[in-house]
Structure formats: structure tokens, C-alpha cells
Amino acid sequence: MLGMVEYNGQLSGQAYVVLTVICLLLVMGFSWCFYRAIKAAGQEADEQLPDEV
């Protein structure tokens, strides 16, 4: 079975590393999405021509 877990109220070093990596990935992902949205909003849309039948 699993061993007994003792919790002393603090995270381990490995847990802080994982938490930091996840937070960095979230911040980088949101930043990338925000950058793409701003870039797309700043572009001029091409003129829409009617379809020829």
C-alpha cells in the first residue's frame, strides 16, 4: 500500500517547480492569445466582393 504522508504545511521544492512552470505556461499562453487578437484587430479587412454567378 501507500506510505503514510506527513504534511507540514509547506510545499516541497518539486511542487514549487511544477507550480512555477504551470503558471508560466498559463501567462505565456494568455499573452500569445492577447497578442494574436490585437494583431488581428489592427489589420485592415480585405474588401468583400460579391460572388459571381
mmCIF file as Biopython writes it, N, C-alpha, C and O atoms, coordinates in Angstrom:
data_model
#
loop_
_atom_site.group_PDB
_atom_site.id
_atom_site.type_symbol
_atom_site.label_atom_id
_atom_site.label_alt_id
_atom_site.label_comp_id
_atom_site.label_asym_id
_atom_site.label_entity_id
_atom_site.label_seq_id
_atom_site.pdbx_PDB_ins_code
_atom_site.Cartn_x
_atom_site.Cartn_y
_atom_site.Cartn_z
_atom_site.occupancy
_atom_site.B_iso_or_equiv
_atom_site.auth_seq_id
_atom_site.auth_asym_id
_atom_site.pdbx_PDB_model_num
ATOM 1   N N  . MET A ? 1  ? 0.834   -1.193 0.000   1.0 0.0 1  A 1 
ATOM 2   C CA . MET A ? 1  ? 0.000   0.000  0.000   1.0 0.0 1  A 1 
ATOM 3   C C  . MET A ? 1  ? 0.874   1.249  0.000   1.0 0.0 1  A 1 
ATOM 4   O O  . MET A ? 1  ? 2.103   1.176  -0.004  1.0 0.0 1  A 1 
ATOM 5   N N  . LEU A ? 2  ? 0.220   2.365  0.004   1.0 0.0 2  A 1 
ATOM 6   C CA . LEU A ? 2  ? 0.938   3.634  0.013   1.0 0.0 2  A 1 
ATOM 7   C C  . LEU A ? 2  ? 1.475   3.930  1.404   1.0 0.0 2  A 1 
ATOM 8   O O  . LEU A ? 2  ? 0.899   3.512  2.409   1.0 0.0 2  A 1 
ATOM 9   N N  . GLY A ? 3  ? 2.583   4.654  1.447   1.0 0.0 3  A 1 
ATOM 10  C CA . GLY A ? 3  ? 3.155   5.037  2.727   1.0 0.0 3  A 1 
ATOM 11  C C  . GLY A ? 3  ? 2.374   6.176  3.364   1.0 0.0 3  A 1 
ATOM 12  O O  . GLY A ? 3  ? 1.548   6.821  2.718   1.0 0.0 3  A 1 
ATOM 13  N N  . MET A ? 4  ? 2.645   6.408  4.611   1.0 0.0 4  A 1 
ATOM 14  C CA . MET A ? 4  ? 1.971   7.475  5.334   1.0 0.0 4  A 1 
ATOM 15  C C  . MET A ? 4  ? 2.508   8.829  4.858   1.0 0.0 4  A 1 
ATOM 16  O O  . MET A ? 4  ? 3.719   8.997  4.714   1.0 0.0 4  A 1 
ATOM 17  N N  . VAL A ? 5  ? 1.631   9.774  4.619   1.0 0.0 5  A 1 
ATOM 18  C CA . VAL A ? 5  ? 2.019   11.106 4.150   1.0 0.0 5  A 1 
ATOM 19  C C  . VAL A ? 5  ? 1.967   12.062 5.333   1.0 0.0 5  A 1 
ATOM 20  O O  . VAL A ? 5  ? 0.945   12.178 6.009   1.0 0.0 5  A 1 
ATOM 21  N N  . GLU A ? 6  ? 3.068   12.736 5.569   1.0 0.0 6  A 1 
ATOM 22  C CA . GLU A ? 6  ? 3.099   13.745 6.619   1.0 0.0 6  A 1 
ATOM 23  C C  . GLU A ? 6  ? 3.099   15.118 5.965   1.0 0.0 6  A 1 
ATOM 24  O O  . GLU A ? 6  ? 3.975   15.430 5.159   1.0 0.0 6  A 1 
ATOM 25  N N  . TYR A ? 7  ? 2.134   15.918 6.308   1.0 0.0 7  A 1 
ATOM 26  C CA . TYR A ? 7  ? 2.009   17.263 5.736   1.0 0.0 7  A 1 
ATOM 27  C C  . TYR A ? 7  ? 2.387   18.278 6.799   1.0 0.0 7  A 1 
ATOM 28  O O  . TYR A ? 7  ? 1.767   18.342 7.860   1.0 0.0 7  A 1 
ATOM 29  N N  . ASN A ? 8  ? 3.428   19.084 6.503   1.0 0.0 8  A 1 
ATOM 30  C CA . ASN A ? 8  ? 3.888   20.066 7.484   1.0 0.0 8  A 1 
ATOM 31  C C  . ASN A ? 8  ? 3.469   21.491 7.133   1.0 0.0 8  A 1 
ATOM 32  O O  . ASN A ? 8  ? 3.982   22.445 7.718   1.0 0.0 8  A 1 
ATOM 33  N N  . GLY A ? 9  ? 2.542   21.650 6.184   1.0 0.0 9  A 1 
ATOM 34  C CA . GLY A ? 9  ? 2.038   22.974 5.858   1.0 0.0 9  A 1 
ATOM 35  C C  . GLY A ? 9  ? 2.821   23.699 4.782   1.0 0.0 9  A 1 
ATOM 36  O O  . GLY A ? 9  ? 2.545   24.867 4.505   1.0 0.0 9  A 1 
ATOM 37  N N  . GLN A ? 10 ? 3.789   23.038 4.169   1.0 0.0 10 A 1 
ATOM 38  C CA . GLN A ? 10 ? 4.589   23.673 3.124   1.0 0.0 10 A 1 
ATOM 39  C C  . GLN A ? 10 ? 4.694   22.739 1.931   1.0 0.0 10 A 1 
ATOM 40  O O  . GLN A ? 10 ? 4.597   21.518 2.053   1.0 0.0 10 A 1 
ATOM 41  N N  . LEU A ? 11 ? 4.900   23.367 0.755   1.0 0.0 11 A 1 
ATOM 42  C CA . LEU A ? 11 ? 5.104   22.575 -0.453  1.0 0.0 11 A 1 
ATOM 43  C C  . LEU A ? 11 ? 6.573   22.176 -0.558  1.0 0.0 11 A 1 
ATOM 44  O O  . LEU A ? 11 ? 7.453   22.843 -0.012  1.0 0.0 11 A 1 
ATOM 45  N N  . SER A ? 12 ? 6.818   21.095 -1.257  1.0 0.0 12 A 1 
ATOM 46  C CA . SER A ? 12 ? 8.203   20.665 -1.479  1.0 0.0 12 A 1 
ATOM 47  C C  . SER A ? 12 ? 8.813   21.491 -2.610  1.0 0.0 12 A 1 
ATOM 48  O O  . SER A ? 12 ? 8.111   22.237 -3.291  1.0 0.0 12 A 1 
ATOM 49  N N  . GLY A ? 13 ? 10.094  21.355 -2.798  1.0 0.0 13 A 1 
ATOM 50  C CA . GLY A ? 13 ? 10.780  22.072 -3.871  1.0 0.0 13 A 1 
ATOM 51  C C  . GLY A ? 13 ? 10.264  21.670 -5.239  1.0 0.0 13 A 1 
ATOM 52  O O  . GLY A ? 13 ? 10.107  22.516 -6.120  1.0 0.0 13 A 1 
ATOM 53  N N  . GLN A ? 14 ? 9.997   20.377 -5.425  1.0 0.0 14 A 1 
ATOM 54  C CA . GLN A ? 14 ? 9.467   19.892 -6.693  1.0 0.0 14 A 1 
ATOM 55  C C  . GLN A ? 14 ? 8.087   20.477 -6.973  1.0 0.0 14 A 1 
ATOM 56  O O  . GLN A ? 14 ? 7.770   20.806 -8.116  1.0 0.0 14 A 1 
ATOM 57  N N  . ALA A ? 15 ? 7.276   20.605 -5.946  1.0 0.0 15 A 1 
ATOM 58  C CA . ALA A ? 15 ? 5.936   21.168 -6.128  1.0 0.0 15 A 1 
ATOM 59  C C  . ALA A ? 15 ? 6.027   22.631 -6.546  1.0 0.0 15 A 1 
ATOM 60  O O  . ALA A ? 15 ? 5.234   23.083 -7.373  1.0 0.0 15 A 1 
ATOM 61  N N  . TYR A ? 16 ? 6.974   23.373 -5.994  1.0 0.0 16 A 1 
ATOM 62  C CA . TYR A ? 16 ? 7.146   24.768 -6.392  1.0 0.0 16 A 1 
ATOM 63  C C  . TYR A ? 16 ? 7.609   24.882 -7.845  1.0 0.0 16 A 1 
ATOM 64  O O  . TYR A ? 16 ? 7.201   25.795 -8.562  1.0 0.0 16 A 1 
ATOM 65  N N  . VAL A ? 17 ? 8.459   23.955 -8.271  1.0 0.0 17 A 1 
ATOM 66  C CA . VAL A ? 17 ? 8.931   23.965 -9.662  1.0 0.0 17 A 1 
ATOM 67  C C  . VAL A ? 17 ? 7.757   23.698 -10.603 1.0 0.0 17 A 1 
ATOM 68  O O  . VAL A ? 17 ? 7.586   24.405 -11.596 1.0 0.0 17 A 1 
ATOM 69  N N  . VAL A ? 18 ? 6.957   22.693 -10.300 1.0 0.0 18 A 1 
ATOM 70  C CA . VAL A ? 18 ? 5.799   22.368 -11.134 1.0 0.0 18 A 1 
ATOM 71  C C  . VAL A ? 18 ? 4.814   23.535 -11.151 1.0 0.0 18 A 1 
ATOM 72  O O  . VAL A ? 18 ? 4.307   23.896 -12.213 1.0 0.0 18 A 1 
ATOM 73  N N  . LEU A ? 19 ? 4.540   24.117 -10.011 1.0 0.0 19 A 1 
ATOM 74  C CA . LEU A ? 19 ? 3.626   25.250 -9.920  1.0 0.0 19 A 1 
ATOM 75  C C  . LEU A ? 19 ? 4.130   26.438 -10.728 1.0 0.0 19 A 1 
ATOM 76  O O  . LEU A ? 19 ? 3.344   27.114 -11.390 1.0 0.0 19 A 1 
ATOM 77  N N  . THR A ? 20 ? 5.436   26.698 -10.679 1.0 0.0 20 A 1 
ATOM 78  C CA . THR A ? 20 ? 6.028   27.793 -11.435 1.0 0.0 20 A 1 
ATOM 79  C C  . THR A ? 20 ? 5.926   27.551 -12.929 1.0 0.0 20 A 1 
ATOM 80  O O  . THR A ? 20 ? 5.597   28.467 -13.683 1.0 0.0 20 A 1 
ATOM 81  N N  . VAL A ? 21 ? 6.202   26.333 -13.369 1.0 0.0 21 A 1 
ATOM 82  C CA . VAL A ? 21 ? 6.135   26.011 -14.799 1.0 0.0 21 A 1 
ATOM 83  C C  . VAL A ? 21 ? 4.707   26.150 -15.314 1.0 0.0 21 A 1 
ATOM 84  O O  . VAL A ? 21 ? 4.492   26.705 -16.391 1.0 0.0 21 A 1 
ATOM 85  N N  . ILE A ? 22 ? 3.739   25.657 -14.567 1.0 0.0 22 A 1 
ATOM 86  C CA . ILE A ? 22 ? 2.342   25.754 -14.980 1.0 0.0 22 A 1 
ATOM 87  C C  . ILE A ? 22 ? 1.903   27.214 -15.058 1.0 0.0 22 A 1 
ATOM 88  O O  . ILE A ? 22 ? 1.228   27.609 -16.009 1.0 0.0 22 A 1 
ATOM 89  N N  . CYS A ? 23 ? 2.280   28.010 -14.073 1.0 0.0 23 A 1 
ATOM 90  C CA . CYS A ? 23 ? 1.919   29.434 -14.090 1.0 0.0 23 A 1 
ATOM 91  C C  . CYS A ? 23 ? 2.562   30.154 -15.270 1.0 0.0 23 A 1 
ATOM 92  O O  . CYS A ? 23 ? 1.923   30.993 -15.906 1.0 0.0 23 A 1 
ATOM 93  N N  . LEU A ? 24 ? 3.817   29.837 -15.568 1.0 0.0 24 A 1 
ATOM 94  C CA . LEU A ? 24 ? 4.486   30.450 -16.713 1.0 0.0 24 A 1 
ATOM 95  C C  . LEU A ? 24 ? 3.812   30.052 -18.023 1.0 0.0 24 A 1 
ATOM 96  O O  . LEU A ? 24 ? 3.649   30.886 -18.914 1.0 0.0 24 A 1 
ATOM 97  N N  . LEU A ? 25 ? 3.424   28.794 -18.146 1.0 0.0 25 A 1 
ATOM 98  C CA . LEU A ? 25 ? 2.723   28.356 -19.352 1.0 0.0 25 A 1 
ATOM 99  C C  . LEU A ? 25 ? 1.392   29.077 -19.516 1.0 0.0 25 A 1 
ATOM 100 O O  . LEU A ? 25 ? 1.029   29.459 -20.628 1.0 0.0 25 A 1 
ATOM 101 N N  . LEU A ? 26 ? 0.667   29.264 -18.433 1.0 0.0 26 A 1 
ATOM 102 C CA . LEU A ? 26 ? -0.599  29.985 -18.493 1.0 0.0 26 A 1 
ATOM 103 C C  . LEU A ? 26 ? -0.393  31.440 -18.911 1.0 0.0 26 A 1 
ATOM 104 O O  . LEU A ? 26 ? -1.109  31.946 -19.775 1.0 0.0 26 A 1 
ATOM 105 N N  . VAL A ? 27 ? 0.573   32.105 -18.307 1.0 0.0 27 A 1 
ATOM 106 C CA . VAL A ? 27 ? 0.832   33.503 -18.629 1.0 0.0 27 A 1 
ATOM 107 C C  . VAL A ? 27 ? 1.285   33.639 -20.080 1.0 0.0 27 A 1 
ATOM 108 O O  . VAL A ? 27 ? 0.834   34.539 -20.789 1.0 0.0 27 A 1 
ATOM 109 N N  . MET A ? 28 ? 2.174   32.752 -20.524 1.0 0.0 28 A 1 
ATOM 110 C CA . MET A ? 28 ? 2.646   32.811 -21.904 1.0 0.0 28 A 1 
ATOM 111 C C  . MET A ? 28 ? 1.511   32.517 -22.886 1.0 0.0 28 A 1 
ATOM 112 O O  . MET A ? 28 ? 1.433   33.152 -23.938 1.0 0.0 28 A 1 
ATOM 113 N N  . GLY A ? 29 ? 0.647   31.582 -22.568 1.0 0.0 29 A 1 
ATOM 114 C CA . GLY A ? 29 ? -0.486  31.255 -23.435 1.0 0.0 29 A 1 
ATOM 115 C C  . GLY A ? 29 ? -1.467  32.400 -23.553 1.0 0.0 29 A 1 
ATOM 116 O O  . GLY A ? 29 ? -1.912  32.728 -24.652 1.0 0.0 29 A 1 
ATOM 117 N N  . PHE A ? 30 ? -1.811  33.015 -22.422 1.0 0.0 30 A 1 
ATOM 118 C CA . PHE A ? 30 ? -2.722  34.157 -22.463 1.0 0.0 30 A 1 
ATOM 119 C C  . PHE A ? 30 ? -2.088  35.344 -23.177 1.0 0.0 30 A 1 
ATOM 120 O O  . PHE A ? 30 ? -2.774  36.073 -23.895 1.0 0.0 30 A 1 
ATOM 121 N N  . SER A ? 31 ? -0.798  35.545 -22.990 1.0 0.0 31 A 1 
ATOM 122 C CA . SER A ? 31 ? -0.099  36.636 -23.673 1.0 0.0 31 A 1 
ATOM 123 C C  . SER A ? 31 ? -0.105  36.415 -25.178 1.0 0.0 31 A 1 
ATOM 124 O O  . SER A ? 31 ? -0.332  37.352 -25.943 1.0 0.0 31 A 1 
ATOM 125 N N  . TRP A ? 32 ? 0.144   35.176 -25.608 1.0 0.0 32 A 1 
ATOM 126 C CA . TRP A ? 32 ? 0.142   34.863 -27.029 1.0 0.0 32 A 1 
ATOM 127 C C  . TRP A ? 32 ? -1.243  35.099 -27.635 1.0 0.0 32 A 1 
ATOM 128 O O  . TRP A ? 32 ? -1.362  35.675 -28.717 1.0 0.0 32 A 1 
ATOM 129 N N  . CYS A ? 33 ? -2.286  34.653 -26.935 1.0 0.0 33 A 1 
ATOM 130 C CA . CYS A ? 33 ? -3.655  34.852 -27.427 1.0 0.0 33 A 1 
ATOM 131 C C  . CYS A ? 33 ? -3.993  36.340 -27.511 1.0 0.0 33 A 1 
ATOM 132 O O  . CYS A ? 33 ? -4.600  36.782 -28.486 1.0 0.0 33 A 1 
ATOM 133 N N  . PHE A ? 34 ? -3.607  37.106 -26.508 1.0 0.0 34 A 1 
ATOM 134 C CA . PHE A ? 34 ? -3.862  38.542 -26.497 1.0 0.0 34 A 1 
ATOM 135 C C  . PHE A ? 34 ? -3.119  39.215 -27.646 1.0 0.0 34 A 1 
ATOM 136 O O  . PHE A ? 34 ? -3.674  40.088 -28.314 1.0 0.0 34 A 1 
ATOM 137 N N  . TYR A ? 35 ? -1.865  38.819 -27.883 1.0 0.0 35 A 1 
ATOM 138 C CA . TYR A ? 35 ? -1.077  39.373 -28.975 1.0 0.0 35 A 1 
ATOM 139 C C  . TYR A ? 35 ? -1.744  39.084 -30.316 1.0 0.0 35 A 1 
ATOM 140 O O  . TYR A ? 35 ? -1.845  39.968 -31.167 1.0 0.0 35 A 1 
ATOM 141 N N  . ARG A ? 36 ? -2.195  37.852 -30.501 1.0 0.0 36 A 1 
ATOM 142 C CA . ARG A ? 36 ? -2.841  37.487 -31.761 1.0 0.0 36 A 1 
ATOM 143 C C  . ARG A ? 36 ? -4.145  38.261 -31.959 1.0 0.0 36 A 1 
ATOM 144 O O  . ARG A ? 36 ? -4.458  38.660 -33.081 1.0 0.0 36 A 1 
ATOM 145 N N  . ALA A ? 37 ? -4.904  38.475 -30.892 1.0 0.0 37 A 1 
ATOM 146 C CA . ALA A ? 37 ? -6.163  39.216 -31.000 1.0 0.0 37 A 1 
ATOM 147 C C  . ALA A ? 37 ? -5.896  40.681 -31.349 1.0 0.0 37 A 1 
ATOM 148 O O  . ALA A ? 37 ? -6.601  41.253 -32.180 1.0 0.0 37 A 1 
ATOM 149 N N  . ILE A ? 38 ? -4.897  41.288 -30.731 1.0 0.0 38 A 1 
ATOM 150 C CA . ILE A ? 38 ? -4.564  42.678 -31.027 1.0 0.0 38 A 1 
ATOM 151 C C  . ILE A ? 38 ? -4.045  42.797 -32.456 1.0 0.0 38 A 1 
ATOM 152 O O  . ILE A ? 38 ? -4.381  43.745 -33.165 1.0 0.0 38 A 1 
ATOM 153 N N  . LYS A ? 39 ? -3.231  41.842 -32.873 1.0 0.0 39 A 1 
ATOM 154 C CA . LYS A ? 39 ? -2.690  41.858 -34.231 1.0 0.0 39 A 1 
ATOM 155 C C  . LYS A ? 39 ? -3.816  41.716 -35.252 1.0 0.0 39 A 1 
ATOM 156 O O  . LYS A ? 39 ? -3.818  42.411 -36.268 1.0 0.0 39 A 1 
ATOM 157 N N  . ALA A ? 40 ? -4.762  40.834 -34.998 1.0 0.0 40 A 1 
ATOM 158 C CA . ALA A ? 40 ? -5.876  40.622 -35.921 1.0 0.0 40 A 1 
ATOM 159 C C  . ALA A ? 40 ? -6.807  41.831 -35.950 1.0 0.0 40 A 1 
ATOM 160 O O  . ALA A ? 40 ? -7.356  42.155 -37.002 1.0 0.0 40 A 1 
ATOM 161 N N  . ALA A ? 41 ? -6.993  42.495 -34.827 1.0 0.0 41 A 1 
ATOM 162 C CA . ALA A ? 41 ? -7.880  43.647 -34.777 1.0 0.0 41 A 1 
ATOM 163 C C  . ALA A ? 41 ? -7.272  44.851 -35.496 1.0 0.0 41 A 1 
ATOM 164 O O  . ALA A ? 41 ? -8.003  45.723 -35.967 1.0 0.0 41 A 1 
ATOM 165 N N  . GLY A ? 42 ? -5.956  44.905 -35.581 1.0 0.0 42 A 1 
ATOM 166 C CA . GLY A ? 42 ? -5.300  46.042 -36.211 1.0 0.0 42 A 1 
ATOM 167 C C  . GLY A ? 42 ? -5.186  45.924 -37.715 1.0 0.0 42 A 1 
ATOM 168 O O  . GLY A ? 42 ? -4.809  46.892 -38.376 1.0 0.0 42 A 1 
ATOM 169 N N  . GLN A ? 43 ? -5.502  44.767 -38.277 1.0 0.0 43 A 1 
ATOM 170 C CA . GLN A ? 43 ? -5.380  44.589 -39.717 1.0 0.0 43 A 1 
ATOM 171 C C  . GLN A ? 43 ? -6.597  45.145 -40.430 1.0 0.0 43 A 1 
ATOM 172 O O  . GLN A ? 43 ? -7.711  45.129 -39.906 1.0 0.0 43 A 1 
ATOM 173 N N  . GLU A ? 44 ? -6.360  45.637 -41.637 1.0 0.0 44 A 1 
ATOM 174 C CA . GLU A ? 44 ? -7.462  46.099 -42.461 1.0 0.0 44 A 1 
ATOM 175 C C  . GLU A ? 44 ? -8.074  44.890 -43.151 1.0 0.0 44 A 1 
ATOM 176 O O  . GLU A ? 44 ? -7.360  44.054 -43.705 1.0 0.0 44 A 1 
ATOM 177 N N  . ALA A ? 45 ? -9.362  44.803 -43.117 1.0 0.0 45 A 1 
ATOM 178 C CA . ALA A ? 45 ? -10.036 43.685 -43.769 1.0 0.0 45 A 1 
ATOM 179 C C  . ALA A ? 45 ? -10.048 43.911 -45.277 1.0 0.0 45 A 1 
ATOM 180 O O  . ALA A ? 45 ? -10.191 45.039 -45.749 1.0 0.0 45 A 1 
ATOM 181 N N  . ASP A ? 46 ? -9.894  42.825 -46.021 1.0 0.0 46 A 1 
ATOM 182 C CA . ASP A ? 46 ? -9.980  42.922 -47.471 1.0 0.0 46 A 1 
ATOM 183 C C  . ASP A ? 46 ? -11.410 43.252 -47.876 1.0 0.0 46 A 1 
ATOM 184 O O  . ASP A ? 46 ? -12.369 42.881 -47.200 1.0 0.0 46 A 1 
ATOM 185 N N  . GLU A ? 47 ? -11.527 43.952 -48.986 1.0 0.0 47 A 1 
ATOM 186 C CA . GLU A ? 47 ? -12.864 44.293 -49.477 1.0 0.0 47 A 1 
ATOM 187 C C  . GLU A ? 47 ? -13.566 43.026 -49.922 1.0 0.0 47 A 1 
ATOM 188 O O  . GLU A ? 47 ? -13.003 42.216 -50.659 1.0 0.0 47 A 1 
ATOM 189 N N  . GLN A ? 48 ? -14.793 42.861 -49.473 1.0 0.0 48 A 1 
ATOM 190 C CA . GLN A ? 48 ? -15.556 41.687 -49.846 1.0 0.0 48 A 1 
ATOM 191 C C  . GLN A ? 48 ? -16.293 41.962 -51.143 1.0 0.0 48 A 1 
ATOM 192 O O  . GLN A ? 48 ? -17.109 42.880 -51.230 1.0 0.0 48 A 1 
ATOM 193 N N  . LEU A ? 49 ? -15.999 41.163 -52.136 1.0 0.0 49 A 1 
ATOM 194 C CA . LEU A ? 49 ? -16.646 41.299 -53.425 1.0 0.0 49 A 1 
ATOM 195 C C  . LEU A ? 49 ? -17.780 40.297 -53.521 1.0 0.0 49 A 1 
ATOM 196 O O  . LEU A ? 49 ? -17.690 39.207 -52.956 1.0 0.0 49 A 1 
ATOM 197 N N  . PRO A ? 50 ? -18.857 40.649 -54.233 1.0 0.0 50 A 1 
ATOM 198 C CA . PRO A ? 50 ? -19.948 39.678 -54.390 1.0 0.0 50 A 1 
ATOM 199 C C  . PRO A ? 50 ? -19.488 38.495 -55.242 1.0 0.0 50 A 1 
ATOM 200 O O  . PRO A ? 50 ? -18.676 38.641 -56.155 1.0 0.0 50 A 1 
ATOM 201 N N  . ASP A ? 51 ? -20.021 37.339 -54.924 1.0 0.0 51 A 1 
ATOM 202 C CA . ASP A ? 51 ? -19.674 36.147 -55.707 1.0 0.0 51 A 1 
ATOM 203 C C  . ASP A ? 51 ? -20.297 36.255 -57.089 1.0 0.0 51 A 1 
ATOM 204 O O  . ASP A ? 51 ? -21.422 36.730 -57.239 1.0 0.0 51 A 1 
ATOM 205 N N  . GLU A ? 52 ? -19.561 35.812 -58.089 1.0 0.0 52 A 1 
ATOM 206 C CA . GLU A ? 52 ? -20.091 35.832 -59.441 1.0 0.0 52 A 1 
ATOM 207 C C  . GLU A ? 52 ? -20.873 34.541 -59.665 1.0 0.0 52 A 1 
ATOM 208 O O  . GLU A ? 52 ? -20.446 33.454 -59.273 1.0 0.0 52 A 1 
ATOM 209 N N  . VAL A ? 53 ? -22.004 34.691 -60.293 1.0 0.0 53 A 1 
ATOM 210 C CA . VAL A ? 53 ? -22.872 33.527 -60.527 1.0 0.0 53 A 1 
ATOM 211 C C  . VAL A ? 53 ? -22.720 33.052 -61.941 1.0 0.0 53 A 1 
ATOM 212 O O  . VAL A ? 53 ? -23.366 32.082 -62.338 1.0 0.0 53 A 1 
#
